[in-house]
């Protein structure tokens, strides 16, 4: 899976790690070399609040939003878009005792899993999604 990265808010991103993570998840979730693309967009809290209000009817910022665009089985297409609020990621990194880089990687993983159909509306879904996050983040850490 390819990842196109766009910065609408100032932030240093761990580009190589994010690209490697997308490849790990895309290949594992499709069971083959995944050639589709996802867009990763770093935005301000204000932009995230607008997206969250317009698409989820929640008038508040959030950390990450994912939007599916095309079927993942179709290669050479844009599969989806992931938006990450830089300010919210920074706040969460502080709360979790993590670096901003670590939180950006975790949120990207979370957003990619949403594109592949994982959710956390019910307890069983939450457990599965958390297991997948740990699996892929551990694979990324081991790929260095």
DRENPA-3360 file (N, C-alpha, C; in nm, 2 decimals, always signed):
BEGIN
1 = XXXXXXXX = +0.08/-0.12/+0.00/+0.00/+0.00/+0.00/+0.09/+0.12/+0.00 ~ +0.05/+0.22/-0.08/+0.12/+0.34/-0.09/+0.05/+0.44/+0.00 ~ +0.13/+0.54/+0.05/+0.07/+0.64/+0.14/+0.12/+0.78/+0.09 ~ +0.02/+0.86/+0.05/+0.05/+1.00/+0.01/+0.03/+1.08/+0.14 ~ +0.13/+1.16/+0.17/+0.12/+1.24/+0.30/+0.11/+1.39/+0.26 ~ +0.01/+1.45/+0.32/-0.02/+1.59/+0.30/-0.02/+1.66/+0.44 ~ +0.04/+1.78/+0.45/+0.05/+1.85/+0.57/-0.02/+1.99/+0.56 ~ -0.14/+2.00/+0.62/-0.22/+2.12/+0.62/-0.19/+2.20/+0.75;
9 = XXXXXXXX = -0.12/+2.13/+0.84/-0.08/+2.18/+0.97/+0.07/+2.15/+0.99 ~ +0.14/+2.24/+1.05/+0.29/+2.22/+1.06/+0.32/+2.10/+1.16 ~ +0.40/+2.01/+1.11/+0.44/+1.90/+1.19/+0.55/+1.82/+1.12 ~ +0.64/+1.77/+1.20/+0.74/+1.68/+1.14/+0.69/+1.54/+1.15 ~ +0.68/+1.48/+1.03/+0.63/+1.34/+1.03/+0.74/+1.24/+1.01 ~ +0.72/+1.12/+1.07/+0.82/+1.01/+1.05/+0.79/+0.94/+0.91 ~ +0.81/+1.01/+0.80/+0.77/+0.96/+0.67/+0.80/+0.82/+0.64 ~ +0.93/+0.78/+0.66/+0.97/+0.64/+0.63/+0.90/+0.54/+0.71;
17 = XXXXXXXX = +0.88/+0.57/+0.84/+0.81/+0.47/+0.93/+0.66/+0.46/+0.89 ~ +0.60/+0.57/+0.85/+0.46/+0.57/+0.81/+0.44/+0.49/+0.68 ~ +0.53/+0.51/+0.59/+0.53/+0.44/+0.46/+0.55/+0.29/+0.48 ~ +0.64/+0.25/+0.57/+0.66/+0.11/+0.61/+0.54/+0.05/+0.67 ~ +0.48/+0.13/+0.76/+0.36/+0.08/+0.83/+0.24/+0.05/+0.73 ~ +0.22/+0.14/+0.64/+0.12/+0.13/+0.54/+0.14/+0.00/+0.46 ~ +0.26/-0.02/+0.42/+0.30/-0.14/+0.35/+0.27/-0.27/+0.43 ~ +0.31/-0.27/+0.55/+0.29/-0.38/+0.64/+0.14/-0.42/+0.65;
25 = XXXXXXXX = +0.06/-0.32/+0.68/-0.08/-0.34/+0.70/-0.15/-0.37/+0.57 ~ -0.12/-0.30/+0.46/-0.18/-0.33/+0.34/-0.15/-0.47/+0.29 ~ -0.03/-0.52/+0.30/+0.00/-0.65/+0.25/-0.06/-0.76/+0.34 ~ -0.06/-0.74/+0.47/-0.12/-0.83/+0.56/-0.27/-0.84/+0.55 ~ -0.33/-0.73/+0.54/-0.48/-0.73/+0.53/-0.54/-0.78/+0.40 ~ -0.46/-0.77/+0.29/-0.51/-0.81/+0.16/-0.45/-0.95/+0.13 ~ -0.35/-0.99/+0.20/-0.29/-1.12/+0.18/-0.20/-1.13/+0.05 ~ -0.17/-1.01/+0.00/-0.08/-1.00/-0.12/-0.02/-0.86/-0.12;
33 = XXXXXXXX = +0.07/-0.84/-0.22/+0.13/-0.71/-0.23/+0.02/-0.61/-0.27 ~ -0.01/-0.52/-0.18/-0.12/-0.42/-0.20/-0.06/-0.30/-0.27 ~ -0.12/-0.27/-0.38/-0.07/-0.15/-0.46/-0.17/-0.03/-0.46 ~ -0.26/-0.03/-0.38/-0.36/+0.08/-0.37/-0.29/+0.19/-0.29 ~ -0.36/+0.30/-0.28/-0.30/+0.42/-0.21/-0.40/+0.47/-0.11 ~ -0.35/+0.52/+0.00/-0.43/+0.60/+0.10/-0.37/+0.74/+0.11 ~ -0.45/+0.84/+0.13/-0.40/+0.97/+0.16/-0.40/+0.99/+0.31 ~ -0.29/+1.05/+0.36/-0.28/+1.08/+0.51/-0.26/+1.23/+0.52;
41 = XXXXXXXX = -0.36/+1.29/+0.58/-0.36/+1.44/+0.59/-0.35/+1.49/+0.73 ~ -0.25/+1.57/+0.76/-0.24/+1.63/+0.89/-0.30/+1.76/+0.89 ~ -0.40/+1.78/+0.99/-0.48/+1.90/+0.99/-0.48/+1.97/+1.13 ~ -0.53/+2.09/+1.13/-0.55/+2.16/+1.26/-0.68/+2.11/+1.33 ~ -0.69/+2.14/+1.46/-0.81/+2.11/+1.54/-0.93/+2.17/+1.47 ~ -0.92/+2.29/+1.42/-1.03/+2.36/+1.36/-1.09/+2.28/+1.24 ~ -1.00/+2.24/+1.15/-1.03/+2.16/+1.04/-1.09/+2.02/+1.08 ~ -1.03/+1.96/+1.18/-1.08/+1.83/+1.23/-1.22/+1.84/+1.29;
49 = XXXXXXXX = -1.24/+1.95/+1.36/-1.38/+1.98/+1.42/-1.48/+1.99/+1.31 ~ -1.44/+2.06/+1.20/-1.54/+2.08/+1.09/-1.57/+1.95/+1.03 ~ -1.46/+1.86/+1.00/-1.49/+1.73/+0.94/-1.57/+1.64/+1.03 ~ -1.54/+1.65/+1.16/-1.62/+1.56/+1.26/-1.76/+1.61/+1.26 ~ -1.79/+1.74/+1.26/-1.92/+1.79/+1.26/-2.00/+1.76/+1.13 ~ -1.93/+1.78/+1.02/-2.00/+1.75/+0.89/-2.03/+1.61/+0.86 ~ -1.94/+1.52/+0.90/-1.95/+1.38/+0.86/-2.00/+1.29/+0.97 ~ -1.98/+1.33/+1.10/-2.02/+1.24/+1.21/-2.12/+1.31/+1.30;
57 = XXXXXXXX = -2.15/+1.43/+1.27/-2.25/+1.51/+1.35/-2.21/+1.53/+1.49 ~ -2.07/+1.54/+1.51/-2.02/+1.56/+1.65/-1.94/+1.69/+1.64 ~ -1.98/+1.79/+1.71/-1.92/+1.93/+1.70/-1.81/+1.94/+1.80 ~ -1.70/+1.86/+1.78/-1.58/+1.86/+1.86/-1.47/+1.81/+1.78 ~ -1.35/+1.84/+1.82/-1.23/+1.78/+1.75/-1.22/+1.64/+1.79 ~ -1.14/+1.56/+1.71/-1.11/+1.42/+1.74/-0.97/+1.40/+1.70 ~ -0.92/+1.28/+1.73/-0.78/+1.26/+1.69/-0.76/+1.21/+1.55 ~ -0.84/+1.12/+1.50/-0.82/+1.06/+1.37/-0.96/+1.03/+1.31;
65 = XXXXXXXX = -0.97/+1.06/+1.18/-1.09/+1.02/+1.10/-1.05/+0.95/+0.97 ~ -1.12/+0.85/+0.94/-1.09/+0.77/+0.82/-1.21/+0.77/+0.73 ~ -1.19/+0.79/+0.60/-1.29/+0.78/+0.50/-1.26/+0.69/+0.39 ~ -1.34/+0.58/+0.37/-1.32/+0.49/+0.26/-1.36/+0.56/+0.13 ~ -1.28/+0.53/+0.02/-1.31/+0.59/-0.11/-1.34/+0.48/-0.21 ~ -1.24/+0.39/-0.23/-1.25/+0.28/-0.32/-1.24/+0.15/-0.26 ~ -1.27/+0.04/-0.33/-1.25/-0.10/-0.28/-1.11/-0.13/-0.28 ~ -1.06/-0.18/-0.17/-0.91/-0.21/-0.16/-0.87/-0.32/-0.26;
73 = XXXXXXXX = -0.96/-0.40/-0.31/-0.92/-0.50/-0.41/-0.88/-0.44/-0.54 ~ -0.92/-0.32/-0.57/-0.88/-0.25/-0.69/-0.74/-0.18/-0.67 ~ -0.65/-0.23/-0.75/-0.51/-0.17/-0.74/-0.50/-0.04/-0.81 ~ -0.40/+0.04/-0.78/-0.37/+0.17/-0.84/-0.49/+0.27/-0.83 ~ -0.56/+0.26/-0.72/-0.67/+0.36/-0.69/-0.64/+0.42/-0.55 ~ -0.71/+0.52/-0.52/-0.71/+0.58/-0.39/-0.81/+0.51/-0.30 ~ -0.77/+0.43/-0.21/-0.85/+0.35/-0.12/-0.93/+0.43/-0.02 ~ -0.86/+0.53/+0.04/-0.92/+0.61/+0.14/-0.84/+0.72/+0.19;
81 = XXXXXXXX = -0.89/+0.80/+0.28/-0.82/+0.91/+0.33/-0.83/+0.91/+0.49 ~ -0.72/+0.94/+0.55/-0.71/+0.95/+0.69/-0.67/+1.09/+0.73 ~ -0.74/+1.15/+0.82/-0.71/+1.28/+0.87/-0.67/+1.27/+1.02 ~ -0.56/+1.33/+1.05/-0.51/+1.34/+1.19/-0.49/+1.48/+1.24 ~ -0.55/+1.51/+1.35/-0.54/+1.64/+1.41/-0.40/+1.65/+1.48 ~ -0.32/+1.74/+1.44/-0.18/+1.75/+1.50/-0.19/+1.79/+1.64 ~ -0.28/+1.89/+1.67/-0.29/+1.94/+1.81/-0.34/+1.83/+1.90 ~ -0.44/+1.75/+1.86/-0.50/+1.64/+1.94/-0.39/+1.53/+1.96;
89 = XXXXXXXX = -0.32/+1.50/+1.85/-0.21/+1.40/+1.87/-0.11/+1.45/+1.97 ~ -0.08/+1.57/+1.97/+0.02/+1.63/+2.06/-0.03/+1.62/+2.20 ~ -0.16/+1.65/+2.23/-0.22/+1.64/+2.36/-0.22/+1.50/+2.41 ~ -0.26/+1.41/+2.32/-0.26/+1.27/+2.36/-0.12/+1.21/+2.39 ~ -0.03/+1.25/+2.31/+0.11/+1.20/+2.33/+0.15/+1.24/+2.47 ~ +0.12/+1.36/+2.51/+0.15/+1.41/+2.65/+0.08/+1.32/+2.75 ~ -0.05/+1.30/+2.73/-0.13/+1.23/+2.82/-0.09/+1.08/+2.84 ~ -0.04/+1.02/+2.73/+0.00/+0.88/+2.73/+0.15/+0.86/+2.76;
97 = XXXXXXXX = +0.22/+0.97/+2.78/+0.36/+0.96/+2.81/+0.44/+0.91/+2.68 ~ +0.39/+0.95/+2.57/+0.46/+0.91/+2.44/+0.51/+1.03/+2.37 ~ +0.59/+1.01/+2.27/+0.64/+1.12/+2.18/+0.53/+1.15/+2.08 ~ +0.54/+1.26/+2.02/+0.45/+1.30/+1.91/+0.46/+1.20/+1.80 ~ +0.59/+1.16/+1.77/+0.61/+1.07/+1.66/+0.54/+0.93/+1.69 ~ +0.55/+0.88/+1.81/+0.49/+0.76/+1.85/+0.33/+0.77/+1.83 ~ +0.28/+0.88/+1.87/+0.13/+0.90/+1.87/+0.09/+0.91/+1.72 ~ +0.16/+0.98/+1.64/+0.13/+0.99/+1.50/+0.13/+0.85/+1.43;
105 = XXXXXXXX = +0.23/+0.77/+1.46/+0.24/+0.63/+1.41/+0.12/+0.55/+1.46 ~ +0.08/+0.56/+1.59/-0.03/+0.49/+1.64/-0.16/+0.53/+1.57 ~ -0.18/+0.66/+1.56/-0.30/+0.71/+1.49/-0.31/+0.67/+1.35 ~ -0.20/+0.67/+1.28/-0.20/+0.62/+1.14/-0.24/+0.48/+1.13 ~ -0.18/+0.40/+1.22/-0.22/+0.25/+1.23/-0.37/+0.24/+1.25 ~ -0.42/+0.31/+1.34/-0.56/+0.31/+1.38/-0.65/+0.35/+1.26 ~ -0.61/+0.46/+1.19/-0.68/+0.50/+1.07/-0.68/+0.40/+0.96 ~ -0.56/+0.34/+0.94/-0.55/+0.24/+0.83/-0.64/+0.12/+0.86;
113 = XXXXXXXX = -0.65/+0.08/+0.99/-0.73/-0.03/+1.02/-0.88/+0.00/+1.00 ~ -0.92/+0.12/+1.03/-1.06/+0.16/+0.99/-1.08/+0.15/+0.84 ~ -0.99/+0.18/+0.76/-1.01/+0.17/+0.62/-1.03/+0.02/+0.58 ~ -0.97/-0.07/+0.65/-0.98/-0.21/+0.62/-1.10/-0.27/+0.69 ~ -1.19/-0.19/+0.75/-1.31/-0.24/+0.80/-1.32/-0.26/+0.95 ~ -1.21/-0.24/+1.02/-1.21/-0.26/+1.17/-1.28/-0.14/+1.23 ~ -1.35/-0.17/+1.35/-1.41/-0.06/+1.42/-1.41/-0.09/+1.57 ~ -1.46/+0.00/+1.65/-1.46/-0.02/+1.79/-1.59/+0.03/+1.85;
121 = XXXXXXXX = -1.70/-0.01/+1.79/-1.83/+0.03/+1.84/-1.88/-0.07/+1.95 ~ -1.84/-0.19/+1.94/-1.87/-0.29/+2.04/-1.74/-0.35/+2.10 ~ -1.76/-0.41/+2.22/-1.64/-0.45/+2.29/-1.55/-0.55/+2.21 ~ -1.62/-0.65/+2.15/-1.54/-0.75/+2.07/-1.46/-0.68/+1.96 ~ -1.53/-0.59/+1.89/-1.46/-0.51/+1.78/-1.34/-0.43/+1.84 ~ -1.36/-0.37/+1.95/-1.25/-0.29/+2.02/-1.13/-0.38/+2.05 ~ -1.16/-0.50/+2.11/-1.05/-0.59/+2.14/-0.98/-0.63/+2.02 ~ -1.05/-0.67/+1.91/-0.98/-0.71/+1.79/-0.90/-0.60/+1.73;
129 = XXXXXXXX = -0.95/-0.48/+1.72/-0.88/-0.37/+1.67/-0.76/-0.34/+1.75 ~ -0.76/-0.34/+1.88/-0.65/-0.32/+1.96/-0.54/-0.43/+1.94 ~ -0.58/-0.55/+1.92/-0.49/-0.66/+1.89/-0.42/-0.63/+1.76 ~ -0.49/-0.59/+1.66/-0.43/-0.56/+1.53/-0.34/-0.45/+1.54 ~ -0.37/-0.34/+1.61/-0.28/-0.23/+1.63/-0.15/-0.28/+1.69 ~ -0.16/-0.35/+1.80/-0.04/-0.40/+1.87/+0.05/-0.49/+1.77 ~ -0.02/-0.58/+1.69/+0.05/-0.66/+1.60/+0.13/-0.58/+1.50 ~ +0.06/-0.49/+1.43/+0.13/-0.41/+1.33/+0.23/-0.31/+1.38;
137 = XXXXXXXX = +0.21/-0.25/+1.50/+0.31/-0.17/+1.55/+0.43/-0.25/+1.60 ~ +0.41/-0.37/+1.65/+0.52/-0.45/+1.68/+0.60/-0.50/+1.56 ~ +0.53/-0.53/+1.45/+0.60/-0.56/+1.32/+0.68/-0.44/+1.27 ~ +0.62/-0.32/+1.28/+0.70/-0.20/+1.24/+0.82/-0.19/+1.32 ~ +0.81/-0.21/+1.45/+0.93/-0.19/+1.54/+1.03/-0.30/+1.51 ~ +0.99/-0.42/+1.47/+1.08/-0.52/+1.44/+1.14/-0.51/+1.30 ~ +1.09/-0.42/+1.22/+1.14/-0.41/+1.08/+1.26/-0.32/+1.06 ~ +1.30/-0.26/+1.17/+1.41/-0.16/+1.16/+1.54/-0.23/+1.13;
% end
